[in-house]
Amino acid sequence: MPLGMRSSSDVEYSAVGEGLGMRDFWLYVWLRRMSVVAAHTISLGLFIIIAILSRPGTSLFSWHPFCMSLGFCLCMTEGILLFSAEGNPFCFKSRKWKVNLHWFFQALLLVCGATGFSFMVASKNIKEHSHFTSWHSLLGVTTMAATVLQAMFGVLLLFPNLISTYSFPRWRLYHATCGLVAYLLATVTVMSAMFTDWFQASVTGVIWYIFLLLPLFPASVVMNQITSAFLPKKKITS
């Protein structure tokens, strides 16, 4: 397909709920805007709280929750939500700047993930503990693998000369789908961390249940954003 030309799939479409005129309904617009702002706030709040609880620098292990929360709670969320039209705190209108910032967050995510993983391995080696014996650790490894895979798809999009123009939309869909899977895996991994002895020693009672449910809200916002953008598009008929 020649560059600059649009196919029938590029026409205006209706995501879930928007085909009923919800796109222009003021209450719907404000609810979406508030939900995105809340997702930003929760992801930042989770990172800050986990950073306080982990007290980075007090031990090798302390860097693991700090790095992982910075990467997967904050950077991963912000790297996706900056493409949202509602509640974007970065105020970038240019898609080029959004893509560049998205790659910055994703690169930082990979660095934080690798660093946090290394500190966990080093801590277990010093204490002579077995590796990958819990659901949290197994989910963490799976999340890291999915994150690396979606980054590989993203590299192909960053350098489109590596792929044909015809297959570009397909690779973009692969990148988004793998990114969504990685984000949902990261959400489950963060929730499983709250069942560990380390977290339950610091947070108990009703507050623990609140923390357990908090990651689900940003995940629902991210899932809605990605599925609305990449689900089969339904043409709007007047």
C-alpha positions as CSV (number, residue, x, y, z in Angstrom):
1,M,0.0,0.0,0.0
2,P,1.6,3.4,-0.9
3,L,2.4,5.6,2.0
4,G,-0.2,8.3,2.7
5,M,-3.1,6.2,1.4
6,R,-5.7,4.9,3.7
7,S,-7.5,1.6,3.5
8,S,-11.1,0.9,4.4
9,S,-9.9,-0.2,7.9
10,D,-8.5,3.3,8.5
11,V,-11.8,5.1,8.4
12,E,-13.4,6.4,11.6
13,Y,-14.6,3.6,13.7
14,S,-16.6,2.9,16.8
15,A,-15.0,1.4,19.8
16,V,-17.1,-0.4,22.4
17,G,-19.9,1.9,23.5
18,E,-19.0,4.8,21.2
19,G,-21.3,3.7,18.4
20,L,-24.3,4.7,20.5
21,G,-23.1,8.3,20.5
22,M,-21.2,8.0,23.8
23,R,-18.2,9.6,22.3
24,D,-19.8,13.1,22.5
25,F,-21.7,12.5,25.7
26,W,-20.1,14.9,28.3
27,L,-20.6,12.5,31.2
28,Y,-18.9,9.7,29.3
29,V,-16.0,12.0,28.3
30,W,-15.4,13.1,31.9
31,L,-15.7,9.6,33.3
32,R,-13.0,8.4,30.8
33,R,-10.8,11.4,31.7
34,M,-11.2,10.8,35.4
35,S,-10.5,7.1,35.0
36,V,-7.2,7.8,33.2
37,V,-6.2,10.3,35.8
38,A,-7.0,7.8,38.5
39,A,-4.9,5.2,36.7
40,H,-1.9,7.6,36.6
41,T,-2.4,8.3,40.3
42,I,-2.7,4.7,41.4
43,S,0.4,3.6,39.4
44,L,2.5,6.4,40.9
45,G,1.1,5.7,44.4
46,L,1.9,2.0,44.2
47,F,5.5,2.8,43.2
48,I,5.9,5.3,46.0
49,I,4.4,3.0,48.7
50,I,6.4,0.0,47.6
51,A,9.5,2.1,47.5
52,I,8.9,3.2,51.1
53,L,8.2,-0.3,52.2
54,S,11.3,-1.8,50.5
55,R,13.7,0.9,51.8
56,P,16.1,0.5,48.9
57,G,19.7,0.2,50.0
58,T,19.1,-1.6,53.3
59,S,19.8,-5.0,51.6
60,L,20.2,-6.6,48.2
61,F,16.6,-7.8,48.2
62,S,15.4,-4.3,48.9
63,W,16.3,-3.2,45.4
64,H,14.1,-5.9,43.9
65,P,10.7,-4.5,44.8
66,F,11.9,-1.0,44.2
67,C,13.2,-1.7,40.7
68,M,10.2,-3.9,39.7
69,S,7.6,-1.4,41.0
70,L,9.4,1.5,39.2
71,G,9.4,-0.6,35.9
72,F,6.1,-2.4,35.9
73,C,3.9,-0.3,38.1
74,L,5.0,3.2,36.8
75,C,7.0,3.1,33.6
76,M,4.9,0.4,31.9
77,T,1.6,2.1,32.7
78,E,2.8,5.6,31.7
79,G,4.3,4.3,28.5
80,I,0.9,3.1,27.4
81,L,-1.4,5.7,28.9
82,L,0.5,8.6,27.2
83,F,-1.3,7.6,24.0
84,S,-4.7,8.2,25.7
85,A,-6.5,11.4,24.6
86,E,-7.9,11.9,28.1
87,G,-5.8,12.7,31.1
88,N,-2.4,12.7,29.4
89,P,-0.1,14.6,31.8
90,F,2.7,15.0,29.2
91,C,0.7,17.3,26.9
92,F,2.4,16.0,23.8
93,K,0.2,16.5,20.7
94,S,2.7,15.1,18.2
95,R,2.6,11.3,17.8
96,K,6.3,11.3,17.1
97,W,7.0,12.7,20.6
98,K,4.6,10.2,22.1
99,V,6.4,7.3,20.4
100,N,9.8,8.6,21.6
101,L,8.5,9.0,25.1
102,H,6.9,5.5,24.9
103,W,10.2,4.0,23.9
104,F,12.0,5.9,26.8
105,F,9.6,4.3,29.3
106,Q,9.8,0.9,27.7
107,A,13.7,1.0,27.7
108,L,13.6,2.1,31.4
109,L,11.2,-0.7,32.1
110,L,13.6,-3.3,30.6
111,V,16.5,-1.8,32.6
112,C,14.5,-1.8,35.8
113,G,13.3,-5.3,35.2
114,A,16.8,-6.7,34.5
115,T,18.2,-4.9,37.5
116,G,15.5,-6.1,39.8
117,F,15.8,-9.6,38.6
118,S,19.6,-9.5,39.1
119,F,19.2,-8.3,42.7
120,M,16.7,-11.1,43.4
121,V,19.1,-13.8,42.0
122,A,22.0,-12.3,43.9
123,S,20.1,-12.2,47.2
124,K,18.9,-15.8,46.9
125,N,22.4,-17.0,46.0
126,I,23.9,-15.3,49.1
127,K,21.2,-16.9,51.3
128,E,21.5,-20.2,49.4
129,H,17.7,-20.2,48.7
130,S,16.3,-22.1,45.7
131,H,15.2,-20.2,42.6
132,F,11.7,-20.1,41.0
133,T,9.9,-22.1,43.7
134,S,6.9,-19.7,44.1
135,W,4.1,-18.6,41.9
136,H,5.3,-15.1,42.2
137,S,8.7,-15.9,40.8
138,L,7.3,-18.1,38.0
139,L,4.9,-15.3,37.0
140,G,7.7,-12.8,37.2
141,V,9.9,-14.8,34.7
142,T,6.9,-15.2,32.4
143,T,6.2,-11.4,32.6
144,M,9.8,-10.6,31.8
145,A,9.7,-12.9,28.7
146,A,6.5,-11.3,27.4
147,T,8.0,-7.8,28.0
148,V,11.1,-8.7,26.0
149,L,9.0,-10.2,23.2
150,Q,6.8,-7.1,22.9
151,A,9.9,-4.9,22.8
152,M,11.2,-7.0,19.9
153,F,8.0,-6.4,18.0
154,G,8.4,-2.7,18.9
155,V,11.9,-2.6,17.4
156,L,10.5,-3.6,14.0
157,L,8.0,-0.8,14.2
158,L,10.7,1.7,15.3
159,F,12.7,0.7,12.2
160,P,9.9,0.1,9.5
161,N,12.5,-0.4,6.8
162,L,13.1,-3.9,8.4
163,I,9.6,-4.9,7.4
164,S,7.3,-4.4,4.4
165,T,4.8,-1.6,4.3
166,Y,2.0,-4.2,3.7
167,S,2.9,-6.1,6.9
168,F,3.4,-3.0,9.1
169,P,-0.2,-2.9,10.5
170,R,0.0,-6.6,11.3
171,W,3.3,-6.2,13.3
172,R,1.7,-3.2,15.1
173,L,-1.2,-5.4,16.1
174,Y,1.3,-8.1,17.3
175,H,3.1,-5.4,19.4
176,A,-0.1,-4.1,21.0
177,T,-1.4,-7.6,21.7
178,C,1.8,-8.8,23.2
179,G,2.0,-5.6,25.2
180,L,-1.4,-6.1,26.6
181,V,-0.6,-9.7,27.6
182,A,2.6,-8.5,29.2
183,Y,0.7,-5.8,31.2
184,L,-1.9,-8.2,32.4
185,L,0.8,-10.6,33.4
186,A,2.6,-7.8,35.2
187,T,-0.6,-7.0,37.1
188,V,-1.0,-10.5,38.2
189,T,2.6,-10.7,39.3
190,V,2.3,-7.5,41.3
191,M,-0.8,-8.9,43.0
192,S,1.0,-12.2,43.7
193,A,3.8,-10.2,45.4
194,M,1.3,-9.1,48.0
195,F,1.0,-12.7,49.1
196,T,4.7,-13.0,49.9
197,D,6.0,-13.0,53.5
198,W,7.9,-9.7,52.9
199,F,4.7,-7.8,51.9
200,Q,2.4,-9.3,54.5
201,A,4.9,-8.6,57.2
202,S,4.5,-4.9,56.4
203,V,0.8,-4.6,55.4
204,T,-2.1,-6.4,57.1
205,G,-5.8,-6.1,57.7
206,V,-8.2,-4.2,55.5
207,I,-5.3,-2.1,54.0
208,W,-3.9,-5.3,52.5
209,Y,-7.1,-6.1,50.6
210,I,-7.1,-2.5,49.3
211,F,-3.6,-2.9,48.0
212,L,-4.5,-6.2,46.4
213,L,-7.3,-4.7,44.4
214,L,-5.6,-1.4,43.4
215,P,-3.5,-2.8,40.5
216,L,-6.8,-4.0,38.8
217,F,-7.9,-0.4,38.1
218,P,-5.0,0.7,35.9
219,A,-5.1,-2.7,34.2
220,S,-8.8,-2.2,33.2
221,V,-8.0,1.3,31.9
222,V,-5.1,0.0,29.9
223,M,-7.0,-2.9,28.5
224,N,-9.9,-0.7,27.5
225,Q,-7.5,1.7,25.7
226,I,-5.7,-1.0,23.8
227,T,-8.8,-3.0,22.8
228,S,-10.6,0.1,21.7
229,A,-7.8,1.0,19.4
230,F,-7.1,-2.4,18.0
231,L,-10.3,-4.4,18.0
232,P,-11.9,-4.8,14.5
233,K,-13.2,-1.4,13.6
234,K,-16.8,-0.9,12.9
235,K,-17.6,1.8,10.4
236,I,-20.0,4.5,11.5
237,T,-23.0,4.9,9.2
238,S,-24.9,8.1,9.2
